[in-house]
Each structure stands twice: as structure tokens, then as C-alpha cells.
Amino acid sequence: QVKLVESGGGLVQPGESLRLSCAASGSIWGYAMGWYLQAPGKQREWVGTIPSPYVGTVFYADSVKGRFTISRDDAKNEVHLYMNNLKPEDTAVYYCNEVTALTWAWGQGTQVNVSS
């Protein structure tokens, strides 16, 4: 069972940036990886997916398109989420997982707070 550990969250002001990381305890090669967020009182929702093998296309939710970028480093079993121009509505706990979310358990997530 691969374990996922998210990190990099914090408190930022609107317009600022954050880089989140997801470290997997085992190989992520061959698995499309996704980032998800769960805002207070809401269901977990999809942010974006990076396929494997990565051939240049990443898929994003409309709400983050143009502001967020996902990358992966299969050699280090890591996935990253670069978040630019953050908005208060981006406040949530962010998680990564294999895209079906059926293979591995969810990690603890990392909290992102965007507030002035």
C-alpha cells in the first residue's frame, strides 16, 4: 500500500503563490495522479490530473486553469501543485491521489488558507 504525504500548505494573501508537494512511499510510475481539494463544509473536488507517462498534457478544472500547474517527478515519486494568483475561494485542504482514488488511501492533506 503506497502512502501519500502532502505538504507545503500555509496562509497566504490573495494574489500570492504556493507550491504543494505530494510524496509517495512507493512508485507512482504508470499511475495518473490527481490533485483534489476539500473546502470547509463541502465535498472533495477534483483540481487536476497529470497522466503517466506524461507526454505534455495536464488536465485542470476550469476554476484553476491558467493559475495552477501540476508536475510530476517519477524518479522521486513526487507530484507537485504550483498555485499562482491564489484567491480566497482556493482555501481548502489539498490532497493528491492516484486519479481513480481507488488504489491508495487518502493522505492527511495540506491546508491552504488564502486571506487578507
C-alpha beads as a LAMMPS data file, in Angstrom:
LAMMPS data file: protein, C-alpha beads

116 atoms
115 bonds

1 atom types
1 bond types

-500.0 500.0 xlo xhi
-500.0 500.0 ylo yhi
-500.0 500.0 zlo zhi

Masses

1 110.0

Atoms # bond

1 1 1 0.000 0.000 0.000
2 1 1 1.528 3.282 -1.096
3 1 1 1.222 6.079 1.438
4 1 1 0.780 9.668 0.314
5 1 1 2.021 12.678 2.256
6 1 1 1.069 16.186 1.182
7 1 1 2.969 19.264 2.317
8 1 1 3.570 22.902 1.519
9 1 1 0.302 24.483 2.582
10 1 1 0.032 27.629 4.613
11 1 1 -1.550 31.037 4.984
12 1 1 -1.099 33.428 2.075
13 1 1 -2.667 36.637 0.867
14 1 1 -4.755 36.859 -2.298
15 1 1 -2.564 37.013 -5.374
16 1 1 0.305 35.128 -3.794
17 1 1 1.641 31.711 -4.733
18 1 1 2.246 28.355 -3.092
19 1 1 3.917 25.119 -4.107
20 1 1 2.409 21.941 -2.740
21 1 1 4.180 18.617 -2.769
22 1 1 2.941 15.065 -2.596
23 1 1 5.426 12.370 -1.653
24 1 1 4.518 8.747 -2.286
25 1 1 6.119 5.897 -0.358
26 1 1 6.202 3.740 -3.467
27 1 1 6.360 4.052 -7.209
28 1 1 3.848 6.284 -8.943
29 1 1 5.091 5.381 -12.395
30 1 1 2.229 4.252 -14.575
31 1 1 -0.390 5.934 -12.404
32 1 1 -2.185 9.067 -13.468
33 1 1 -2.028 11.333 -10.426
34 1 1 -4.573 13.881 -9.375
35 1 1 -4.826 16.800 -7.006
36 1 1 -8.055 17.416 -5.146
37 1 1 -9.344 19.988 -2.707
38 1 1 -11.944 19.971 0.018
39 1 1 -13.248 23.316 1.142
40 1 1 -14.885 23.681 4.549
41 1 1 -18.296 22.069 4.590
42 1 1 -18.023 20.831 1.011
43 1 1 -17.293 17.624 -0.806
44 1 1 -13.813 16.840 -2.073
45 1 1 -13.437 18.027 -5.656
46 1 1 -11.014 17.454 -8.476
47 1 1 -8.353 20.051 -9.266
48 1 1 -6.324 18.409 -11.995
49 1 1 -4.715 15.252 -13.358
50 1 1 -1.284 14.539 -14.745
51 1 1 -1.133 11.355 -16.813
52 1 1 1.529 8.676 -16.782
53 1 1 3.545 8.593 -18.830
54 1 1 3.468 12.358 -19.013
55 1 1 3.546 13.430 -22.640
56 1 1 2.825 17.113 -22.258
57 1 1 -0.879 17.379 -21.445
58 1 1 -2.259 18.027 -17.982
59 1 1 -5.956 18.391 -17.284
60 1 1 -7.331 21.078 -14.980
61 1 1 -10.637 22.096 -13.514
62 1 1 -11.938 25.314 -15.035
63 1 1 -11.687 27.061 -11.686
64 1 1 -7.884 26.706 -11.602
65 1 1 -6.979 26.634 -15.289
66 1 1 -4.290 29.182 -16.046
67 1 1 -3.387 29.623 -12.367
68 1 1 -2.383 26.137 -11.215
69 1 1 0.250 23.837 -12.706
70 1 1 0.812 20.177 -11.904
71 1 1 4.115 18.421 -12.409
72 1 1 5.496 15.020 -11.503
73 1 1 8.893 13.531 -10.778
74 1 1 8.620 9.774 -11.152
75 1 1 12.236 9.278 -10.106
76 1 1 11.407 10.777 -6.704
77 1 1 7.790 9.547 -6.585
78 1 1 6.586 13.097 -6.142
79 1 1 3.807 15.214 -7.584
80 1 1 3.705 18.979 -7.246
81 1 1 0.991 21.603 -7.471
82 1 1 2.094 25.132 -8.242
83 1 1 -0.624 27.593 -7.337
84 1 1 -0.403 31.163 -8.588
85 1 1 -2.702 34.147 -8.135
86 1 1 -4.435 32.480 -5.223
87 1 1 -7.937 33.565 -4.337
88 1 1 -9.872 33.301 -1.075
89 1 1 -12.065 30.649 -2.679
90 1 1 -8.985 28.435 -3.069
91 1 1 -8.977 27.975 0.703
92 1 1 -9.220 24.232 1.306
93 1 1 -7.366 21.106 2.299
94 1 1 -5.464 19.806 -0.713
95 1 1 -4.870 16.136 -1.386
96 1 1 -3.150 14.081 -4.030
97 1 1 -4.034 10.561 -5.082
98 1 1 -3.991 8.170 -7.967
99 1 1 -6.670 9.514 -10.232
100 1 1 -9.316 6.873 -9.564
101 1 1 -8.737 7.265 -5.799
102 1 1 -9.438 3.545 -5.518
103 1 1 -5.890 2.207 -5.341
104 1 1 -4.396 4.007 -2.360
105 1 1 -5.749 5.576 0.804
106 1 1 -6.002 9.329 1.059
107 1 1 -3.242 11.155 2.892
108 1 1 -3.834 13.758 5.558
109 1 1 -3.810 16.610 3.067
110 1 1 -2.263 20.030 3.455
111 1 1 -4.238 23.124 4.475
112 1 1 -4.175 26.199 2.280
113 1 1 -5.668 29.420 3.597
114 1 1 -5.962 32.457 1.359
115 1 1 -6.922 35.547 3.275
116 1 1 -6.030 39.196 3.548

Bonds

1 1 1 2
2 1 2 3
3 1 3 4
4 1 4 5
5 1 5 6
6 1 6 7
7 1 7 8
8 1 8 9
9 1 9 10
10 1 10 11
11 1 11 12
12 1 12 13
13 1 13 14
14 1 14 15
15 1 15 16
16 1 16 17
17 1 17 18
18 1 18 19
19 1 19 20
20 1 20 21
21 1 21 22
22 1 22 23
23 1 23 24
24 1 24 25
25 1 25 26
26 1 26 27
27 1 27 28
28 1 28 29
29 1 29 30
30 1 30 31
31 1 31 32
32 1 32 33
33 1 33 34
34 1 34 35
35 1 35 36
36 1 36 37
37 1 37 38
38 1 38 39
39 1 39 40
40 1 40 41
41 1 41 42
42 1 42 43
43 1 43 44
44 1 44 45
45 1 45 46
46 1 46 47
47 1 47 48
48 1 48 49
49 1 49 50
50 1 50 51
51 1 51 52
52 1 52 53
53 1 53 54
54 1 54 55
55 1 55 56
56 1 56 57
57 1 57 58
58 1 58 59
59 1 59 60
60 1 60 61
61 1 61 62
62 1 62 63
63 1 63 64
64 1 64 65
65 1 65 66
66 1 66 67
67 1 67 68
68 1 68 69
69 1 69 70
70 1 70 71
71 1 71 72
72 1 72 73
73 1 73 74
74 1 74 75
75 1 75 76
76 1 76 77
77 1 77 78
78 1 78 79
79 1 79 80
80 1 80 81
81 1 81 82
82 1 82 83
83 1 83 84
84 1 84 85
85 1 85 86
86 1 86 87
87 1 87 88
88 1 88 89
89 1 89 90
90 1 90 91
91 1 91 92
92 1 92 93
93 1 93 94
94 1 94 95
95 1 95 96
96 1 96 97
97 1 97 98
98 1 98 99
99 1 99 100
100 1 100 101
101 1 101 102
102 1 102 103
103 1 103 104
104 1 104 105
105 1 105 106
106 1 106 107
107 1 107 108
108 1 108 109
109 1 109 110
110 1 110 111
111 1 111 112
112 1 112 113
113 1 113 114
114 1 114 115
115 1 115 116
